[in-house]
Amino acid sequence: MCGIAGFHGPGGLEDLQAMLAALAHRGPDDAGTYVASPLYLGHRRLSIIDLSEQGRQPMANEDGTVWLVFNGEVYNFPVLRAELERAGHRFRSRTDTEVIIHLYEEHGPAAFTRLNGMFALALWDARCRRLLLARDRHGQKPLFYVARDGLFAFASEAAALTRHSRIPGNLHLPALARFLFYEHIPAPDCIWEGIRKLAPASCLEFDPEQQSVRVERYWSVQFLPRHPISAGEAVSALEERLEAAVRRHLIADVPVGLFLSGGLDSSTLAWFAQRALGGRLRTFTIAFSETSFGEQDLARATAHQLGTRHEEIFFGREDFWATAQEVVGRLDEPFADSSIIPAYHLCRMARSKIKVALGGEGGDELFLGYPWFQAVQVARMLQAFPRAVRRNLLLPLVDWLPCSHRNETWEYRVKKFFEAEPWLDDPIQAQQVWVGAFGPERLRKLFRPEVHPHLGLESLFAPLEYYRTDAQPGETAFDGVVRLTQHRYLMDDGLTKTDRASMFHGLELRAPLLDVELADWVNRLPHALKRRGGRTKLLLRRLMAGRLPPEVLGGRKRGFTPPISQWFCEDFRDRVQEMLFRPGPWFDPHYIRQLWDEHVRHRQNHRKLLWTLFMWNWWSSIHLRV
């Protein structure tokens, strides 16, 4: 795991060094550069496999015609290496980086489709004078780029690009509107004008002679043809694939542990990892002071039953505030998933014991654990009511429901569900309203009228359309929602969170459930094997019956969200108000006051709205050049 940066065009070594300095946290073990002006490649190294000098980057092939900077891990590199050796290739290191170079020599850009892992890379091919960027299927590793005025530059984080003397850090106002809607900035947008994210499963080719940029996607989530398999056969096959995936993800030359949340996904991984390591697994969990938000009791029960070396890391009110200050100051873009704050604290505390951690990312997306999957089915039934009945009878009744600031209560979910009433005919758009913060109507109230023409509100849902065209003949609308969840929500939210939270501390966080072989197989299973009615993750529960504590097998999803609603109203009230009502040119202060009053008086739970706005005001006060 590392940080990469580089450019082709105007600039000098001082620009490259400044970009690498902004990525030092991603690779604290070493730094390297390759310069053949106007080409500049840079790398910050976090040593995980082959800790020797032979693993240094940028790395080249034998004759220096192919140069690579690479961030990530390729879990099938031993198999690929053996294949390449049989074809006559010779290796100087034990790294997966060198495997990619030789695989490219053998197959060209098609090599990237062979990689089972998480990666973002840049490869310079001097023979045909082209620069290639590529990103893994699920977007586990980030990659930003910019093309302007004869300059093409790339980096693992947007903040590194803005360190180049030719790249101004100007606000992209439509990205602000999308942030307030999505709670993050969806690919390919970026908060900085002119900077873009490379989408997952994509390869970019930059031609210096033509000054052209071409992006192609090499993979998409596929559900068809579905596996003709019984539930019993699926359980046996899942065990075999899970065991292989976990073993691949445990390969490292440094200490490895596991983040145990108390949920089914991480507990399942802990069972397989403990067996693979012969009883030597170390597990870590966050312990919230508010029990309705924490899962430490479940994690403790799992660790006890499996016999892991378990550590609980306490996280209280003041830990939250101090950690939030650090996180906001270091984020390269605004990000409003509040679970990044306890995740950051967990990574910081675990880093003194381990250098690689396994996590359960991808489990809810693959095994259909999120509540909005059920909401899609409820929405279909609700469409039987005339729209006038829904708007004039049901909506007022829902608005009248009492309000609680506890975590994910039933009335909060019902109110959030009905926010999407205007979009129920389109489950993909409805899903985003369910999971997001400020919907289209609220954004029009939040922004001052004179700002509206600059926001791009008419294209607010455009990032969702990026994957709609991937649908195959015979797919269902539900397939489309699952694809969007895996391609967009997982990458833009969940994986962004885990990448930043871990890499800020030089910790590599791996997701065995996103193993290419495992994920492709699970996606082609009939949905009924994974979810039926309100029961979720059926296949995992059946596989792990008798192996995990009953309370873990039967527990509902709680997530990793701290008690923002309560802390806003009580512990941090003065500090929150100061930042929420900070004067600025974009927002209507009267509407913000309305939201705040409704929340603190327990008339509505506006946690998502207030937290997202609060994070923008806080982040922009630090990072935005006025």
C-alpha positions in Angstrom: 0.0 0.0 0.0 1.4 3.3 -1.0 0.8 6.8 -2.5 1.5 7.6 -6.1 1.9 10.9 -8.0 3.3 12.1 -11.2 2.8 14.3 -14.3 3.7 14.8 -17.9 4.2 18.4 -19.1 5.2 21.7 -17.5 6.6 21.6 -14.0 9.8 20.4 -12.3 11.1 18.1 -9.6 10.1 20.6 -6.9 6.4 20.0 -8.0 6.8 16.3 -7.8 8.4 16.5 -4.4 5.6 18.8 -3.1 3.0 16.3 -4.4 4.8 13.4 -2.7 5.1 15.3 0.6 1.3 15.6 0.6 1.1 11.7 0.4 3.8 10.9 3.0 1.2 9.4 5.4 0.3 6.8 2.7 3.9 5.6 2.4 6.0 6.4 5.5 8.7 3.8 4.8 10.4 5.1 1.7 10.1 7.5 -1.3 11.3 7.3 -4.9 11.2 9.2 -8.1 11.8 8.7 -11.8 12.4 11.7 -14.0 12.7 11.8 -17.8 11.5 15.3 -18.4 8.7 16.1 -19.2 7.8 12.8 -17.5 7.8 12.7 -13.7 6.8 9.7 -11.6 6.8 9.5 -7.8 6.1 7.0 -5.1 5.7 6.8 -1.3 6.1 3.3 0.0 4.4 1.4 2.7 6.3 -1.9 2.8 4.1 -5.0 3.1 5.6 -7.7 0.9 9.3 -8.0 0.1 10.6 -5.3 2.5 14.0 -5.2 0.8 15.4 -2.5 -1.6 14.2 -4.7 -4.5 10.7 -3.6 -3.8 11.4 0.1 -4.3 9.3 2.2 -6.8 9.1 3.6 -9.4 10.0 0.1 -10.8 11.1 -0.7 -14.4 11.4 -3.7 -16.6 14.9 -5.0 -17.6 15.5 -2.5 -20.5 13.8 0.5 -18.8 11.1 0.9 -21.4 8.2 0.3 -18.9 8.0 2.2 -15.7 5.4 1.6 -13.0 4.2 3.3 -9.8 1.6 1.2 -8.0 -0.6 1.5 -4.9 -2.3 -1.6 -3.5 -2.1 -5.4 -3.3 -2.6 -8.1 -6.0 -3.7 -11.2 -4.1 -3.3 -13.6 -7.0 0.3 -12.5 -7.8 1.9 -15.9 -6.9 -0.3 -17.6 -9.6 0.4 -14.9 -12.2 4.1 -15.0 -11.4 4.3 -18.7 -12.0 2.5 -18.3 -15.3 4.9 -15.6 -16.4 8.0 -17.6 -15.3 6.7 -20.5 -17.5 6.5 -17.9 -20.4 10.2 -17.0 -19.8 10.0 -13.9 -17.6 12.6 -13.5 -14.9 12.1 -11.7 -11.6 14.4 -9.7 -9.3 12.0 -9.3 -6.4 9.2 -11.0 -4.6 6.8 -8.1 -5.2 3.4 -8.0 -6.9 4.6 -4.7 -8.5 7.1 -6.6 -10.7 4.4 -9.1 -11.6 2.3 -6.3 -13.0 5.2 -5.0 -15.2 5.8 -8.4 -16.7 2.1 -9.1 -17.1 1.8 -5.8 -19.0 4.7 -6.8 -21.3 2.9 -10.1 -22.0 -0.7 -8.8 -22.4 -0.7 -5.0 -22.7 -3.5 -3.1 -21.0 -5.5 -6.3 -20.8 -3.2 -7.3 -18.0 -5.2 -5.1 -15.6 -8.2 -7.3 -16.0 -6.2 -10.3 -14.7 -5.5 -8.7 -11.3 -7.4 -9.9 -8.3 -6.8 -7.2 -5.8 -7.1 -3.5 -4.8 -4.9 -1.1 -6.8 -4.4 2.3 -8.5 -1.4 2.5 -10.8 0.3 4.6 -13.4 2.4 2.9 -16.1 4.6 4.7 -18.7 5.3 2.8 -21.8 8.3 4.5 -23.5 8.0 2.2 -26.6 4.7 3.7 -27.7 4.9 6.9 -25.6 1.8 6.6 -23.6 0.8 6.9 -19.9 -1.7 4.5 -18.6 -3.7 4.8 -15.3 -5.9 2.0 -14.0 -8.0 1.3 -11.0 -9.3 -1.9 -9.4 -12.8 -3.2 -10.0 -14.5 -1.9 -6.8 -12.4 1.3 -6.5 -10.8 0.3 -3.2 -7.8 2.5 -4.0 -8.3 6.1 -5.1 -6.9 7.9 -8.1 -7.3 11.5 -9.2 -6.2 13.2 -12.4 -6.2 16.5 -14.2 -5.6 17.5 -17.8 -5.1 21.2 -18.6 -2.9 23.6 -20.5 -0.5 20.9 -21.7 -0.2 19.3 -18.3 -1.5 15.8 -17.4 -1.1 14.9 -13.7 -2.3 12.2 -11.3 -2.2 11.4 -7.6 -3.7 9.1 -4.9 -5.3 12.1 -3.3 -6.7 15.4 -4.7 -4.7 17.4 -2.2 -1.4 16.2 -3.8 -2.5 17.5 -7.2 -3.2 21.0 -5.8 0.5 21.1 -4.7 1.6 21.3 -8.3 2.3 24.9 -9.2 0.2 24.8 -12.3 -3.0 23.4 -10.7 -5.1 26.0 -8.9 -7.4 24.9 -6.0 -10.6 26.5 -7.2 -14.0 25.4 -5.8 -16.2 23.4 -8.2 -19.7 24.6 -7.1 -21.7 21.8 -8.6 -19.6 19.4 -6.6 -20.6 21.2 -3.4 -24.3 20.6 -4.3 -23.6 16.9 -4.9 -21.7 16.6 -1.7 -24.7 17.9 0.3 -26.9 15.4 -1.5 -24.7 12.3 -1.5 -22.7 13.1 1.7 -19.6 12.6 -0.4 -18.6 13.7 -3.9 -19.3 10.9 -6.3 -17.0 9.9 -9.1 -15.9 11.3 -11.5 -16.5 14.7 -9.7 -14.1 16.4 -7.4 -14.5 19.4 -5.1 -11.6 21.1 -7.0 -12.4 22.5 -10.5 -10.7 20.6 -13.3 -9.7 17.6 -11.1 -11.5 14.3 -11.7 -11.6 10.9 -10.1 -10.9 7.8 -12.3 -13.9 5.6 -12.0 -13.5 2.1 -10.6 -12.7 -0.7 -13.1 -11.4 1.9 -15.6 -8.3 2.3 -17.6 -7.2 5.8 -18.8 -4.7 6.4 -21.7 -2.9 9.7 -22.1 -1.2 10.4 -25.4 1.3 13.2 -25.0 1.6 13.8 -28.7 -2.1 14.3 -29.3 -2.7 15.7 -25.7 -5.7 13.3 -25.7 -7.3 11.5 -22.7 -9.3 8.3 -23.3 -11.1 6.4 -20.5 -12.5 2.9 -20.9 -14.2 0.7 -18.3 -13.0 -2.9 -18.4 -15.6 -4.5 -16.0 -19.0 -4.1 -14.5 -21.0 -6.0 -11.9 -22.9 -8.9 -13.6 -25.8 -11.0 -12.3 -26.6 -13.1 -15.3 -26.6 -16.0 -16.0 -27.5 -16.9 -12.4 -26.0 -20.0 -10.9 -28.5 -22.9 -11.0 -27.7 -24.0 -7.5 -29.5 -25.2 -4.4 -29.2 -23.5 -1.0 -27.2 -26.5 0.4 -24.8 -26.5 -2.6 -24.4 -22.7 -2.3 -23.4 -23.0 1.4 -20.7 -25.5 0.6 -19.4 -23.5 -2.3 -19.4 -20.3 -0.3 -17.3 -21.9 2.4 -14.7 -23.0 -0.1 -14.5 -19.6 -1.8 -14.4 -17.7 1.5 -11.6 -19.8 2.9 -9.5 -19.2 -0.3 -10.2 -15.5 -0.3 -9.2 -15.0 3.4 -6.0 -17.0 2.9 -5.1 -14.8 -0.1 -5.7 -11.7 2.0 -3.5 -12.9 4.8 -0.4 -12.9 2.7 2.1 -10.3 4.1 5.6 -10.0 5.6 4.3 -7.8 8.4 1.8 -8.3 11.3 -1.8 -8.8 10.3 -5.0 -8.3 12.4 -8.8 -8.0 11.9 -11.3 -5.2 12.8 -14.2 -7.0 14.5 -17.3 -4.9 14.6 -19.7 -7.4 16.1 -21.6 -7.8 12.9 -21.9 -10.9 10.8 -19.5 -9.9 8.1 -16.4 -9.3 10.2 -17.3 -12.1 12.6 -17.4 -14.5 9.6 -14.0 -13.3 8.4 -12.6 -13.7 12.0 -13.7 -17.3 12.0 -11.9 -18.1 8.8 -8.8 -16.0 9.6 -8.5 -17.7 13.0 -8.6 -21.1 11.4 -6.1 -20.1 8.7 -3.6 -18.6 11.3 -3.9 -21.6 13.6 -5.4 -19.6 16.5 -3.0 -16.5 16.4 -5.5 -13.9 15.2 -5.5 -10.4 16.8 -8.8 -8.6 16.7 -9.7 -5.0 17.5 -13.1 -3.2 18.0 -14.4 0.2 18.9 -16.3 0.5 22.2 -18.9 3.3 22.1 -20.1 4.7 25.4 -23.7 4.8 24.1 -24.8 1.1 24.0 -27.4 1.6 21.3 -24.6 2.6 18.9 -21.9 0.2 19.9 -21.4 -3.5 19.1 -18.6 -4.1 21.6 -20.6 -6.7 23.5 -21.2 -8.8 20.3 -17.5 -8.4 19.3 -16.4 -9.5 22.7 -18.6 -12.6 22.6 -17.3 -13.5 19.1 -13.7 -13.0 20.1 -14.2 -15.2 23.2 -15.8 -18.0 21.3 -13.1 -18.0 18.6 -10.3 -17.5 21.0 -8.7 -14.4 19.4 -6.3 -12.0 21.1 -8.9 -9.2 21.4 -8.6 -5.5 22.2 -11.4 -3.0 22.8 -10.6 0.6 22.0 -12.9 3.0 23.9 -14.4 5.9 22.0 -16.4 8.6 23.9 -17.6 12.1 23.4 -14.3 14.0 23.8 -12.5 11.3 21.8 -15.0 12.0 19.0 -14.4 15.8 19.0 -10.6 15.6 19.2 -10.5 13.0 16.4 -13.0 14.9 14.2 -10.6 17.9 14.3 -7.8 15.7 13.0 -9.9 14.1 10.3 -11.4 17.3 8.9 -8.0 18.9 8.8 -6.5 16.0 6.8 -9.4 15.1 4.3 -8.6 16.0 0.7 -12.4 16.4 0.0 -15.4 17.0 2.3 -16.8 13.7 3.5 -19.9 13.4 5.7 -20.0 9.7 6.7 -19.5 10.2 10.4 -18.3 6.6 10.9 -14.9 7.8 9.4 -14.2 9.4 12.8 -14.3 6.2 15.0 -12.7 4.3 12.1 -9.8 6.8 12.1 -9.4 6.4 15.8 -9.5 2.6 15.5 -6.8 2.6 12.8 -4.6 4.9 14.8 -4.7 2.8 18.0 -4.3 -0.5 16.1 -1.3 0.7 14.0 1.1 0.2 16.9 0.3 -3.5 16.9 -0.3 -4.4 13.3 0.5 -3.0 9.8 -2.3 -4.9 7.9 -5.9 -5.3 8.9 -8.8 -7.2 7.4 -12.3 -5.7 7.4 -15.8 -6.6 6.5 -16.3 -4.0 3.7 -18.5 -5.3 0.9 -20.6 -7.7 3.0 -23.8 -5.6 3.0 -23.4 -4.9 -0.7 -22.8 -8.5 -1.7 -25.2 -10.3 0.7 -27.9 -7.6 0.6 -27.7 -6.4 4.2 -28.9 -2.8 3.8 -32.4 -1.8 4.8 -33.0 0.0 1.5 -33.0 -3.3 -0.3 -36.2 -4.0 1.6 -37.4 -0.5 0.9 -37.3 -1.2 -2.8 -39.8 -3.9 -2.4 -42.0 -1.8 0.0 -41.9 1.0 -2.6 -43.2 -1.3 -5.3 -46.2 -2.2 -3.0 -46.8 1.4 -2.1 -47.2 2.4 -5.8 -50.5 0.6 -5.7 -51.8 3.7 -3.8 -52.7 6.7 -6.0 -50.1 9.4 -5.7 -52.7 11.8 -4.3 -53.3 9.4 -1.4 -49.6 9.0 -0.7 -49.0 12.8 -0.7 -52.2 14.0 1.0 -52.8 11.3 3.5 -49.7 9.2 4.2 -47.1 11.9 4.1 -48.8 14.1 6.8 -49.3 11.0 8.9 -45.6 10.2 8.7 -44.6 13.8 9.4 -46.7 13.6 12.6 -44.8 10.6 13.9 -42.7 11.2 17.1 -39.0 11.8 16.8 -36.1 10.0 18.5 -32.4 10.7 18.4 -31.5 7.1 19.0 -29.7 5.1 16.3 -31.7 4.1 13.2 -35.1 3.9 15.0 -38.2 2.6 13.0 -39.8 6.1 12.8 -36.5 7.6 11.5 -36.5 5.0 8.7 -40.1 5.5 7.9 -39.7 9.3 7.6 -36.6 8.8 5.5 -38.4 6.4 3.2 -41.2 8.8 2.5 -38.8 11.6 1.6 -38.3 9.7 -1.6 -42.0 9.6 -2.5 -41.6 11.7 -5.7 -39.0 9.2 -7.0 -40.7 5.9 -6.1 -41.2 5.1 -9.8 -37.4 5.0 -10.2 -35.8 2.7 -7.5 -32.3 3.9 -8.4 -33.1 7.5 -7.7 -35.3 6.7 -4.7 -32.4 4.7 -3.2 -30.1 7.8 -3.3 -32.7 9.9 -1.6 -33.0 7.3 1.2 -29.3 7.1 1.8 -28.4 10.8 1.2 -28.8 14.0 3.0 -30.2 17.1 1.3 -32.6 16.0 -1.4 -33.4 18.2 -4.5 -36.1 20.2 -2.8 -34.1 20.8 0.4 -31.1 21.9 -1.7 -33.3 24.6 -3.3 -34.3 25.8 0.2 -30.7 25.7 1.5 -29.0 27.6 -1.2 -29.6 31.3 -1.8 -31.7 31.8 -5.0 -28.9 33.7 -6.7 -26.6 30.7 -6.4 -29.1 28.2 -8.0 -28.0 28.7 -11.6 -24.4 27.7 -10.8 -25.2 24.5 -8.9 -26.2 22.1 -11.7 -29.2 20.9 -9.8 -30.8 19.6 -13.0 -28.0 17.0 -13.2 -28.0 16.0 -9.5 -28.8 12.4 -10.3 -26.3 12.2 -13.1 -23.7 10.0 -11.2 -26.4 7.3 -10.9 -26.8 7.2 -14.7 -23.2 6.2 -15.2 -24.0 2.6 -14.3 -27.6 2.3 -15.5 -26.4 1.4 -19.0 -24.6 -1.7 -17.7 -27.9 -3.6 -17.4 -28.1 -6.8 -19.3 -31.3 -8.1 -21.0 -33.3 -10.1 -18.5 -32.1 -8.2 -15.4 -34.6 -6.8 -12.9 -34.9 -3.3 -11.4 -33.6 -4.8 -8.2 -30.5 -5.9 -10.0 -29.9 -2.3 -11.0 -30.2 -1.1 -7.4 -27.7 -3.8 -6.2 -25.2 -2.9 -9.0 -25.4 0.8 -8.2 -24.9 0.0 -4.5 -21.7 -2.0 -5.3 -20.3 0.3 -7.9 -21.1 3.7 -6.5 -22.1 3.7 -2.9 -19.5 1.2 -1.8 -16.7 3.0 -3.7 -17.6 6.6 -3.1 -18.6 6.1 0.6 -17.5 2.9 2.3 -14.2 2.4 0.5 -13.3 6.1 0.6 -13.8 6.0 4.3 -11.7 2.9 4.9 -8.9 4.1 2.6 -8.5 7.5 4.2 -9.0 6.3 7.8 -6.4 3.6 7.4 -3.9 5.3 5.2 -3.7 8.4 7.4 -1.9 6.1 9.8 0.1 4.0 7.3 -2.1 1.0 7.9 -3.2 -1.3 5.0 -6.9 -2.3 5.3 -8.0 -5.2 3.2 -11.5 -6.4 2.2 -11.6 -10.2 1.6 -15.3 -10.1 0.8 -14.4 -8.1 -2.3 -12.0 -10.8 -3.6 -12.6 -10.9 -7.3 -13.3 -14.6 -7.5 -15.6 -14.6 -4.4 -17.6 -11.4 -5.4 -18.2 -12.5 -9.0 -19.6 -15.8 -7.8 -21.8 -14.3 -5.1 -23.3 -11.8 -7.5 -24.5 -14.5 -9.8 -26.4 -16.3 -7.0 -30.2 -15.9 -7.0 -31.1 -13.0 -4.7 -33.5 -15.2 -2.8 -30.5 -17.2 -1.4 -29.2 -14.0 0.2 -32.4 -12.1 1.2 -36.0 -13.0 1.6 -38.7 -10.7 3.0 -37.1 -8.8 5.9 -34.4 -11.5 6.5 -30.9 -10.6 5.3 -27.7 -12.4 4.5 -29.4 -15.8 4.6 -26.5 -17.6 3.0 -23.9 -16.3 5.5 -26.2 -17.0 8.5 -26.7 -20.6 7.3 -23.0 -21.1 6.7 -22.0 -19.7 10.1 -24.7 -21.4 12.2 -23.1 -23.0 15.2 -19.8 -21.3 14.5 -20.6 -17.8 15.9 -22.6 -16.7 18.9 -26.4 -16.8 18.4 -26.7 -13.1 19.1 -24.4 -12.3 16.2 -26.2 -14.7 13.9 -29.6 -13.2 14.7 -28.5 -9.5 15.2 -29.7 -6.7 13.1 -27.4 -4.2 11.3 -26.4 -1.3 13.5 -23.5 0.2 11.5 -20.6 2.1 12.8 -22.2 5.5 13.2 -21.5 7.5 16.4 -24.5 9.2 18.3 -24.4 12.4 16.3 -28.0 13.4 17.0 -27.6 13.3 20.8 -24.1 14.9 20.9 -25.2 17.7 18.7 -28.0 18.7 21.0 -26.1 18.2 24.3 -22.3 17.9 24.5 -21.2 19.9 21.5 -24.1 22.3 21.2 -22.2 25.6 21.4 -19.4 24.5 19.1 -21.8 23.0 16.6 -23.9 26.2 16.4 -20.8 28.3 15.9 -19.8 26.3 12.8 -23.4 25.7 11.5 -24.2 29.4 11.5 -20.9 30.5 10.1 -21.5 33.4 7.6 -21.0 32.5 4.0 -22.1 33.4 0.4 -24.1 30.3 -0.4 -26.7 29.3 2.2 -29.9 30.7 3.6 -29.3 31.2 7.3 -33.1 31.2 8.1 -33.5 27.7 6.6 -30.5 26.4 8.6 -32.1 27.9 11.8 -35.3 26.1 11.0 -33.6 22.8 10.7 -31.6 23.3 13.9 -34.7 24.3 15.9 -36.7 21.3 14.7 -33.8 19.0 15.6 -33.0 20.3 19.1 -36.7 20.5 20.0 -37.1 16.8 19.0 -39.6 17.6 16.3 -37.5 16.0 13.6 -34.2 14.0 13.5 -32.1 16.1 11.1 -28.9 14.3 11.9 -27.9 13.7 8.3 -28.7 17.2 7.2 -27.0 19.1 10.1 -24.0 16.8 10.1 -23.4 17.1 6.4 -23.7 20.9 6.5 -21.6 21.1 9.6 -18.8 19.1 7.9 -18.9 21.3 4.9 -18.6 24.5 6.9 -15.8 23.0 9.0 -13.9 21.5 6.1 -14.2 24.7 3.9 -13.0 26.9 6.8 -9.7 25.0 6.8 -9.2 24.0 3.1 -11.0 26.6 0.9 -8.9 29.5 -0.4 -10.9 32.6 0.0 
